[in-house]
Amino acid sequence: MNAQTPRRLKSYICGEWKEGTREGALLRDAGTGAPVALVDASGLDMAGALDFGRGAGAALRALSFHERALMLKALGQALMEMKDEFHALSLVTGATPRDGWVDIEGGIGTMLTYASKARRELPNTRVLTEGEVEPLSRDGTFSAQHILTPLQGVAIHINAFNFPIWGMLEKLAPTIIGGMPAIIKPASQTAYLTELMVQRIIETGILPEGALQLICGSVGDLLDHVTGQDVVTFTGSAATGQKLRAHPAIIGNSVRFTMEADSLNACVLGPDAAPGTPEFELFVKEVTREMTVKAGQKCTAIRRAFVPRAHVQAAREALAAALAKVTVGLPGDEGTRMGALASLDQREEVRARIRDLQADAEIVAGDPDHVSVASGDAAAGAFLNPVLLYCDRPGAAGAVHDVEAFGPVSTLMPYDAIEEAVALTHRGKGSLAASVFTDDPKVAEEMVIGMAPFHGRVLIGNRASAKSSTGHGTPLAPLVHGGPGRAGGGEEMGGIRGVKHFMQRTAVQGAPRLLSAVTGRWIDGADTRADIHPFRKSLAELRVGDQLVTEARTVTLEDIEHFARFTGDTFYAHMDEEAARANPFFDGRVAHGYLIVSFAAGLFVQPDPGPVLANYGVDNLRFLTPVNPGDTLQVRLTCKEINPRSGAEHGEVRWDCRVSNQNGAVVAQYDVLTMVAKTWPPAA
């Protein structure tokens, strides 16, 4: 890249790479100040981009969850092979290689996690059922099922500057799994890194055309054209997010809007964690790390650190000593521990917010006006040494609970009782993350339950989890990322919960036969087929609704006693007639629940080698009616759901198993899970 002639960033919309019509804003290397790129999106057809994405969404919706997941898996693997190229450009953002790992490998890893979770937890279908069937009539002819289907609009993701790759991929992954196309709008300051990754994604040809579009620069009138089928997500400042949330088109069309805003996250040292304990050392290490990773430019960074008043001096000295060891310099240098902020403007913004904080607090470590660097030019690069403030009376303070300096800045504050510490964390008015360092279960219980309503995530740190803990500030794909109040009131990720943000939940009512046709899942009352034993059918032959009604088997007292001796389960209800009759749920000795399940398997299993390869589990097992000696059992086994496994020679089949007695009463109900070959006999 020629530093003297910065290139113009391009947007990818309507299937083409396009430049804006103006020269654009100049973006500079955060560490050296050298020109990097020009960013502008003026003159681009934003309404056309939305229309293009909506039309392209049909290709995504035509795919199953597993097919979308396999696309993401292939894409993640391809991007991981290119990570060195992304890391080289990431240095320009001011991020050290360690910071870049969080952004690059962290982002790609999140995509791969979603690909894996979707194949493991979702069916290989295009419609997702949610919850149990709701019977709406006595005779079973009218029922309801909640389903989720992809919205038919576009997901617009407006991202922050601090994570130009992770911020894109953590939103894109659940969007694609959910079946929606996306338009990515990165923050201009670091858009060049997002643009590079989108270029490489498009070059792979893995995603359908239109599944991903990119806008580098202002979105112009994009939001004027959103509809109720579109989704808008925003990561950034609370003030900007509130402005977007109030956009007339978003309000007027009830557009789904998810906001993840910077917040005044807290870290609390428990009263048991005195100096010299592992928890005290972990607290100091965590606050130091959260202040310096990404130069403190993290929406989850620790901005307020609360310690018991008796430990204030020790915590202050330990933090000051740890921060003094942080080497600030050019992010690519081997000895650098903390790189630069995103820009000189960002540094001035942080300095201004530190001055605001000084209304309540004094600086006890670091000097925001005098930068010391081990490499680079302190004037040309956006460097800033870590700054620790101390506020002695946090209960009477205002700025420390209202003002965020989005850089390597945190305020240390004392508390006198657990109740006060919890109340002080609430003063942030809602945060993304909080942490508590304690080894006392009572302290953990009181603090976490008290803090939880005001936080999206709470980490408990102690000696037992120290080696495996991912830390205070790390959002993880399986966990929700978001928070109430000031933090935006939204949620991202959270595993499959995040996928559902891009789908419409609909209650469908009707006759079981028609509900089954809609969902692809058999429900009681839908059509069945009884011909050959269903265990003799491969996936190519098996159909939802294939059913077997077995012969009957009588349970004897000898069966119950033999099972008790054989298994060691001699619970009194199985062995003592008088005690069993005294039990309000039984009328004498009863059969073991697992004896019923075992007898049921003996009734429905076809023993010869065939397409059923393995039984891998039982779901939702319930014992509904006691079985006494002399009762007769019969099984109705029905193929409930078929999920072919892409890229494998087998699939998963879910069977509805109902065990009834001689009076027709259901004694046990559950789902049997098996692996079944796609063809049988297998190809040579």
N, C-alpha and C positions, 0 to 999 in steps of 0.2 A: 504494500500500500504506500503510495507516495504521499508523505506528510504535507508537501507543499500544494498539492492539488487534490483536496479531499473529494471523494467520489460522491455522487448523489445516490442516496438510498432509494430503492424502488418498492412499490407496493404490488402485491399480487392479487388482483381482483378480476373477476369475469374471465378467468383462465389465462390471463396475460400479466406480464411484468410491466408496470407503468410508472412513469415519473410524474411528480406534481408540476404545475405550470410556473411556479416561482422558484427563486434561487434556494430558498429554505434557510433554516437555522443551522449554524455551524456547531458541530459536536466535536469536543476536544478529548484527547487522551487524559484521563483523570490523574495520572501520575506525572506526566511531562508537560501537559498543556498543548501538545502538538495537535494540529487539525486532523480529524479522522474522517468525518463525513458531513454531508449536508442532508437535512431531513425536511421533507415537504410533501403534503398530499393534497394540495389545493387543486381544484379543477377536476378531481376524480369523481366518477359517477357513483355516489354512495347508494342511491336508490337502486341503481342497476346491480351493484354488488349484492344487496339483499335479495333482489329478485333472482339473481343467478344462483345464490346459495339455496334459496327455497326450492328452486327447480332441481338442483343437484341433489337435494336431500332424499329424493325418491330412491336413488341408487343405494344410499346407506340404509334406508328403511327396508329395502328388499332383502337385506342380509340378516342373518340370525345373530344373536348375541355372540355365539362362538366364532362365527365368521368375522365379525368386527374385532373380536379379541385377538384372533390370529393375525389380522392386519396390524394391530398395535404391537404384537409380539415381534413380527418381522421388522416393523419400523424401528422399534426400540433396539433390536439387535443390530440393524444397519447403522443407526446413529451412534451406538456405542463404538463401532469400528472407526468412526470419524471424530472421536472425542478430542484427539490431540489438536485438530484444527479449531475446535471451539475453545479449547483452553488457551490457545495462543491469542485469540482475539479477546478472550475474557480478561486478560491482563490489562487491556486498554481501559476497562471499566473501573480499574482500581482494585480489583479483587486479587488476592493472593491465590496460588494454586490450591491451598486448602479451602479458601472461599469458593473457588471455581468448582471444586469437587462437589460441594453442597448444591450448587446451581446446576451443574451439567450432569454428573453421574446421579445426583439426587433427582433431577427432573426425569432423566431417562429411566431410572430405577422405578420411579412412581408410575410411569407408563407401563413398564413391564409387570409391576405388581397388579395393576388394573387388568392387564391382559390375562394374568394367571387367575385372579379372583373371579373374573367374569366366567371363565371356562369351568371353574370349580364350583361356583355358587349359583350360576344362572343356568336355566335350561337352554338347549340349543333350538330356540324358537325366536319368533319376532314379537310375540306377545307375552308379557310377564303377568302371571296371576299373583295376587297378593291376599294372604289370609285364607281362611277356610270358606267353603261354600255356605251361604246363609240360606237355610230353608225358610220359605215364606208362606208355605201352605201345609196343612195337615196331611194331605194325600201325596205330597212330594212332587206335584206337577208344576210348581212355581217356585223358583229359587233365584239366588243372586250370587254373583261373583265379582269381586273387584279386580280390574285388570289395569295394566299400565302399557301405554303405547307411545311411541316417539312423537313429540311435538313436530309440527310441519313447518316450522320457521327456521331461523338461524340463531345460534348462540353467539352473542357479541361479547368478547372477553377483553376488557380494558384493564391493562396490567400496570404494575408499578415498575420503577427503574431498578430496584435492588436485586431482583432475580429475573433477568431477561429470558432465561430458558426454563427454569423450574416453574416460574409463574405461568408460563404458557402451557407447559406439558401437564401440570397437575390439574388444569382445567380442561385441556383438550381430551385427555384420556377418558374421563367419565362421559364427556359430551359425545365422543365417537361411539363408545359402548352403548350409550343411550339411543343412538341412531340419528343424531342431529349434526348438521354441518356447522362450522364455526368461522367467525371472522375474528382474527387476533389484532388487537391494537396495543402494541407495546408502548411504554413510556419513551418519549423521544430521546432522552439522555443516553440510553443504552440500546436503542432500537437496532443498531448495526449488528449486534450479536444475535438478536431474534431473527433479523432478516437473513443472516447466514444460515441459521438452522432451518428456517422455512425453505430457503433455496434447496438445501440438501434433502429435505423431506419431499418436496415436489419432484426433484430429480429421481428419487427412488421409484416413483410411479406406483407406490403401494396403495395410497389412498385414492378413492374415486375422485375424478375431477369435480371441483367445487366443494369438496368436504372441508377444505382449509383455504381461507383467504387471509391476506395480511394487509394492514394499513399502517404505513410508516409516516407519521405526521398527524395533524389534526383530523378528527373524524368529520369535520364540517357539519353537514346536515344529516348525517347518518341516523341519529336518533329520532329525527322528525318522521322517519318512515317505518318505525317498528310497529308491530301488530301484537295482538294477544297470543300469537303462536311463537313469537320470538322470546328469547331470554337475554337479559343483560347482566353481566357480572362485572364488578369493579373492585380493584385492589388499589389502595392509596390513602390519601388523607381523608379524614372524616368530613372536612368542609367541602371538598370536591365531590365526595360520594353523596352527600346530602343534596348538593346542587343537581347532580345527575338524577337522583331518585325523584326529584320534584319536576323533572322534565314533563311538559304537558302530554306528550305522546305516551310516556311510560305510565302516567297516572290515568289518562283517558282510556287507554287500551288495556289497563290492568296487566301490564307486562311484568313477567317475573323478573325481579331485581334482587340480586344477591350482592351484598356489600361486605368487604373484609377490609376494615380500616385500621390504621396504626393505633395502638393503644398503650396505656400506661401500665404495662405488665409488672407484676410484683413478685418478689422472692422473699420468703419469710424463713428466718432461722428459728427453730423451735426452742422453747425455754430449756429443754434438756440438752441442747447441743452446745455445751460450753467449750471454750477454747481448749484444744487438745483432743477433742473427740473427732472421730472420722467425719461426722456430719458437719462440724464447723469447718474443717478443711475442704469438704466438698462444696459447701456454701461459698467460700471464698473463690474456689476454682471456677464455680459455675457463673458467679457474677462477673468475674474477670473475663471469662470466655464470651459471655453474652455481650459484654461491652466492646469486645475487640473483633469478633468474627464479623466479616463484611463491614469492618470499621463501625460497628454498631448500627448499621443500616438494615435492620430487620424489624419487621412488624411485630415479632414476638420477643424482641430483646428486653432484658430486664431494665426498667427505668426507675423502679423504686425498690430498695432493699431494706427490709425491716428486721431489726435484731432486738433481743431483750436489752433493756437499758444497761444492765450489769455487764454486758459484753460489747458495748459500743466501742470503747477504746481499743479493745483487742481486734475487733472486726475492722475498724478504721485503719489501724496500723497494718494489718495483714493485707487488706485490699490495696493500700497505697504502695506497699512493697511489691505486690504482685504486678500492679500496673506499671511501676517504674521499670520492670524488666521487659516490657513490651517494646520491641524494636519496630519503629515506624520507618517506612521507606518504600522504594519502588517495588511493586508487587511481585515482579519476576525475580528479584534478588533472593538468593538462598537464605540469607540471614533475616529477612523481613518477616515479622510476625503479624503486622497489620499494615495494610496498604492505604490507599487514598479514598476519600469520599468520592461520590460520583462526579462532582464538578466544583469549581470555585464558588459558584452561586450557592451550592448546597452547603459548603463550609461556612459561608457568611450567614446562611439561614440558621445553622446550628449555633454559631456564636451568638446570634441575636436571641435564640431561645435560652441559652445559658444565662444571658443577662436577665431574662425574665425570671428564671429560677432563683437568681440571687436575691430576689425580693423576699424569699423565705429561707434561703440556704446560703452557706458559705462554701467556697471551693477549698477542698482539703488535699487534693492531689491533681496535678496537671495545671497547665496554663493555656487557656484557649487562644490567647493573643500572641504567644511565642511558641512557635513550632520547632521541635528538635527532630531531625531525621538522620537516619544512618546512610541514606542514599537518596538521590533525587534533589530537586530544587524546592525548598519549602514555600517559595513564593509562586512558582509556576504550577506546582502540583497541588491538588486539593487535600493536603495532609493536615491532620489534627491529632495531637496526642490525647490519650484518654483523660477524661475529666471526671473526678469524683467530688460530689458535693455532700454536705451534711446539713440536715435540718433537725434542730433539737426539739422543736415543738410541732410535730406533724399534725396533731389534732387541731391546732389553731391556724395552720398554714392553708394556703389556697393554690399558689402557683405550682407547687410540687405535685399536686394531684390533678392539675388541669393542663399543664404545658409539657409538650414532648419535644425534646431535642433529639432529632433523628440522626444520631451519630454516636460516637463512643462516650456516652454520658449517662451517669446514673447518680441517684441521690440516696444516701444512707440515712436511715431514720430509726429512732428507738421506739420501743413499746414497753408497757408495764404489765400487761395481762393479755392472755390469749384473746379475750373478747375485743380488746382494743386493737390488736393486730388484725383480726378479721375485719373489724369496722374500717380500719385504715385501707385495707385492700379494696373495700367497696368504694372508697372515695375516687377511684379511677373511673367510676361510672360505667363499668363494663369493659372487660379486657379479653384478649385472645387467649392468654396463657398466664398461669401463676405456678409457683413452686413452693414447696414446704420441705425444709430439711430437718428431719427428726427421726429418732429411733424409738419413740414412745408411741405405742398404738393409740392411747387416749388423746395425745396431742394431735396425731394424724386425723383421728375421727373428728374431733371438735373443729379443727381448722378446715379440713376439706369440706365437710358438710356446711360450715358457715360461709366458705368462700365460693362454693360451686355455683350458686345462682347468679353470680356476677362474672363468671369466667367460662370460656369455651372448653378449656382443658386445664387440668391441675396435675402437676407432677409431684410425687412424693419421693424425695431423695434420701437414701440412707446407705449404710455400709454394705448391706446385702445386695443392693442393686447397682452399686457404683460401677462395676466393670461392664455391665450389660446395658445400663441406662443410656437412652439416646439424648437425654438432656432436656433442659427447660425449653429451649427455643426451636426444637426440631419438629415441624409438622410431619406426620406420617400418613401414608395413603389409607391405612385401615381406620384411622381416627378422624373425627370431625375436626375441621380447622375453621374457626370462626368464633364469634362471641357476642354477647348481648350488648345493648346500649351503645356506648361510644364505639365499640369494636365493630359495629355495623348491623348486628342483629341477624346475621346470616350464617350459613354453614357451607363449607366446601369439603370435598373428599369424603371421609367417613366410610370408605369401602363402597359397597353397592348402594348405600344411602345416597352417595353423590351422583350415581347414575340416574336415580329416580328424579333428581332435580330437573332433568331434561325430558321427562315423560309426563303424560297426563294420566292421572288416576281417574278411572271411570267405573261406576257401579253398573253392571249389566244384569238385567232382570229378564227372566224368561223360563221356558220349559227346559229341563235338564238336557234333553237331546240337542237343543239349539245352543245352549250355553257351552256344551262340550265341543260343538263344531267351531265356535268362536275361539275358545281357548286352546283347543288341541289337547285337552285333558279330560279324561273320563270322570264323570260324577254320577253319583247314585241316581238312577232313573233314566240315564242316557242309554242309547242303543248298545246292545251286546251281541257277540257272536260266539257260538259254541260249536266247534267242529272237532279238530284234533286237539290233543293236549297242548296248551299254549307254550309249554316248555320245550316242545319239539319244533318251534318256529324260530327261524333266524329273524333279524331285524327287517330283512327284505320281505318276509312273509307276515310278520306280526303286525297287528293293528290295535290301536287304542279301542278298548271295549271287548277284546278277546277275553273270554271268561270260562272258568272251570268251576262247576259245583261238584264237590266230592261226595264220596260215600260217607256214612256216619260211623262214629266210634264211641262206644260206651266207656265212661271212666269208672273204674272200680276202686274199692278201698285198697286192694292189693297194689294197684298202680300208684296210688298216693303214697303208701308206706314204702314201696320200693324206691320211688323217686326221692323220698326223704332220706332213706339210708344211703342211696347212691350219691346224692349231692351233698349231704350233711345239713340240709335245710330242714330242721326238725321244729320249726316254729309251731307254737302250741295250737294254732288254728288248723293245722294239718294233722296233728297227732293226738290231741286231747279233746274228746267229744264234749265233756262237760264245760271245759274252759271256752271252747269254740261257741257253744250255745249261749254263754254269758256275754259274748261279744255282740253288740247291737247290730253289727253289719252281717252276721252269719247266722245260719240256722243249722248248726252242727258243723262237723269237720268239712273242710273245703280243699279242693285241689290247688296246688301251687300254680301261680300265674304262668311260670315258665314251663310247667308241665303242659299247660294248655297250648302254649306257643309251640312246644316240641311236638305234641300230638298233631297240631295243625300242619306243621311242616311234613310230618309223616303222611298226612292225608293228601296234600297237594303236590308234593315233589314227584317228578318223573325221574326214576333213578338212572336211566341209561345215559351214556355219553351223548351229548348233544350241544345245541347252540348256547344253552345257559352255561356260562363259564364259571361264575362264582356268585355267591351271596355276600354282599359287602356291608349290609346293615339293615336296621329296622328303625323307622321313624314313627313318632307319635303313638307309641304303644299305650293303650289304655285297657284296663280290665273293668268291665262294666257290670257284669252279673256274676255272683259267686257260682262256682261249679261244685256240686256235691256228688258223692259216690252214687252211681246209677244214672247220672245225667249223660245225655248223648250229644256229641259234638259233630258239627258239620261245617265245612269251610266253603266260602265263595271267594274265589281268587279272580281278580279282574285286572287286565292291563290298563294302568292309569295314565302313564306318560312314557314316551319314548324319546330318548336323547341320543342320537348318533354322535359319536365322538369323532370330530374332524381329524384326519390324519392317522386314524387308528382303525383296526379291523374289528372293533367292538363298539358298543354303545351302552348307555345305562337305561334300564327299564325300571320304572316304579310300578309296583303292583298293589292294588287295594285288596287287603285281606280282612275278611269279616268272618268271625267264628260265632256260630249260633248254637243254642241248645235245642232240645226236642220241642220246646214251646215256641220257637222262633225268636226268643230273646237273644240279643247280641251279648255275648260274654266277653269278647275281645275284639278290638279294632286296631289296625295298624297298617303301615306301608312297608312292604318288603322291597329291598333294593338289590337288583342283580345286574351283573354284566353279561351281555348277550352278544354273540358273534353277529356280524353284519350278514354273513352268508354261511350256510352249512350244507354239506361238509366244506371246510375251508379250501380255498384254491390251492392247487398243488404248487 
